[in-house]
Amino acid sequence: MRLKLADGAEQIARDRLTHAAWGGGLSVEQYLQRELRLRGHAWARDAMETWLWQGDGDDVLASCESFACRSFFAGARGTSYAIASVFTEPARRGRGHAVSMLSAVVDALSTRAPHAVTLYSDVGARIYERCGFCAVTSLDRSIAAEAGDPREGVTPIGEDEVAEVAPPDTRFVVWPDLAQLDWHRERERAYSALLGRPRPPFAGARTRGGDAVWAGDLKSSRLVVLRLTAATDDDARALLRSAARVAHAAGLSRVVCWEDATLAPRVPVGEVTPRDGGLAMIRPLADRLSASEWIVIPRGAWV
Ligand SMILES: CC(C)(COP(=O)(O)OP(=O)(O)OC[C@H]1O[C@@H](n2cnc3c(N)ncnc32)[C@H](O)[C@@H]1OP(=O)(O)O)[C@@H](O)C(=O)NCCC(=O)NCCS
């Protein structure tokens, strides 16, 4: 068995198969459009590769994608790869193809000296533990949308005004750059066009000591906070309240923010629960990096 990087036609052939897993709410044609649009985005054009796991013939046994993401470890900027869209056709499942493919993909990516390989599992930890990944704490803060002025106490950030903020002071972090953050909004734009749903009125908000960037997950009727930095509890509270009001203005039912240990954990806004899907998992590759050091995981790092 061998790994191969897919070309454009092979990617579309996989899209036709994966529609059943990830195309909810979209027709096959709409899903193909979504995938082409996301792959055509500037960030994905540079960052994304589609891997095929082939048997003796040209049969594809399994496939996945990897995205090169910016990470920082012990003060040095580098790359961590995020794996997504792991897929085996129903008739081929349960024969170890996904696990063998992932082991081979990690080996291939290791030759590029990344800090780590990450993924966000929707099927629990067990399958990915078999290829060396380790699950880390994954909590969601969920806040109901609320009526009110989303500008109260914050300065809105327009789509073209999103700025870099310094990564948190932790030893390791995958910290999305502006292009990756915009890729999440490309998904918002795609669903808005395909489903005819309104987009949130602005892309984030700023306070004196904080900054939040978000995107509409229109398929799931929620606003996802991609990045949140807050010096004080008051900053976090004002930004999350603005997000809840933006969600309401866009007809979305709630806000979801990936919770981390450094972010004003005492702020009594919404409800914090173990994440349903999107379990963060990591296979550290840099010398002396351990899974337990991955403690700040913004939703913007998800692929
Ligand atoms: C998940 C998936 C890629 C596994 O492919 P596969 O080639 O059958 O995987 P392997 O044979 O290497 O490993 C099988 C393991 O995956 C586990 N698995 C498969 N689907 C699962 C699910 N929905 N929930 C939990 N575990 C699952 C199996 O239970 C099995 O573990 P077990 O032997 O301990 O029971 C395949 O089922 C699939 O394409 N599913 C739909 C898309 C999807 O959900 N992808 C994962 C996104 S994170």
The ligand as a Gaussian input file, in Angstrom:
#p B3LYP/6-31G(d) Opt

LIG

0 1
 C      -13.786000       6.767000      10.932000
 C      -13.339000       6.040000       9.679000
 C      -12.413000       6.935000       8.862000
 C      -12.611000       4.774000      10.079000
 O      -12.113000       4.152000       8.900000
 P      -11.623000       2.618000       8.918000
 O      -10.769000       2.404000       7.732000
 O      -12.794000       1.745000       9.100000
 O      -10.763000       2.655000      10.250000
 P       -9.811000       1.498000      10.820000
 O      -10.249000       0.171000      10.268000
 O       -8.391000       1.892000      10.623000
 O      -10.139000       1.622000      12.363000
 C      -11.420000       1.241000      12.750000
 C      -11.715000       1.863000      14.058000
 O      -12.394000       3.097000      13.869000
 C      -13.482000       3.137000      14.768000
 N      -14.589000       3.944000      14.295000
 C      -15.086000       4.003000      13.062000
 N      -16.161000       4.818000      13.049000
 C      -16.333000       5.261000      14.304000
 C      -17.282000       6.097000      14.941000
 N      -18.294000       6.658000      14.261000
 N      -17.145000       6.343000      16.276000
 C      -16.136000       5.790000      16.968000
 N      -15.210000       4.972000      16.427000
 C      -15.317000       4.718000      15.108000
 C      -13.940000       1.693000      14.794000
 O      -14.731000       1.475000      15.913000
 C      -12.667000       0.937000      14.804000
 O      -12.201000       0.751000      16.112000
 P      -12.474000      -0.632000      16.854000
 O      -11.868000      -1.703000      15.990000
 O      -11.792000      -0.466000      18.157000
 O      -13.949000      -0.767000      16.957000
 C      -14.564000       5.632000       8.793000
 O      -15.482000       4.952000       9.616000
 C      -15.257000       6.792000       8.120000
 O      -14.904000       7.195000       7.023000
 N      -16.300000       7.362000       8.774000
 C      -17.055000       8.505000       8.219000
 C      -16.224000       9.783000       8.233000
 C      -15.711000      10.115000       9.618000
 O      -16.453000      10.183000      10.586000
 N      -14.388000      10.382000       9.694000
 C      -13.724000      10.723000      10.924000
 C      -13.794000      12.185000      11.162000
 S      -12.878000      12.653000      12.613000

